[in-house]
């Protein structure tokens, strides 16, 4: 039986919820992980090294790669992580996401790094009323964050075609789980139930979310990272379902106990208007499907004190 190939993997955004868990999972499997982030990372593992670095700084990034062993794959999760971040600075969202991605791609070309796994988003699709939403659908993002991610996908696709790289573009739904630093309605509801206090959610009760647990996302990224096939694959990473906010609140009640919650009754502009994503391609390509139910995920947040 042949041994599996151990890889040298760069993980951008290593201090984030997905990046830190992916880095530890890869390192525990014997791969060498080189993590970068604008924020310090407290992870410790013999096969993991981290550095504070902004992917917009191409000179520091180049020095980092010059000092590293030959890299097999870059997992690019660094940058603005959601539409709730820098909402009043669309120019900075574009600078971070697009400039950072082009720097990564250009240095991959110069350093002969053959593969990139891009953490993209459900928001590249924009408003889609009918599902399931397959990966070949036109991209019509309706916010700047989604537009920058669509632009990054286009850049990666061009580098694959022109320079012979391989790529996996993962369009990830709404992630929840332990270690999330930005706003998460699931966590807000769980915390309200644990504190037994009134919880205000600034969304309509009928607003819908496609919630995917961070463990399932990390597993999908790991599978895409280890895939050595050439070319480009685009795959949705999603639950294959959606829940109304009041349904999510009811799951929290059934899992934890009484919950008093007030939703916004006025019609508000929603950014989550995409019908359920199809997930058969990720299953066909890597055997991936979500494992963590929303009940299990809520229970896990409870035990994590979140």
Beta strands, then each sheet from edge to edge (+ up, - down):
strand 1: 8-12
strand 2: 32-37
strand 3: 48-52
strand 4: 73-76
strand 5: 115-121
strand 6: 166-172
strand 7: 174-176
strand 8: 199-201
strand 9: 208-209
strand 10: 211-213
strand 11: 232-237
strand 12: 243-244
strand 13: 261-263
sheet 1: 3+ 2+ 1+ 4+ 5+ 6+ 11+
sheet 2: 7+ 10+
sheet 3: 8+ 13+
sheet 4: 9+ 12-
end
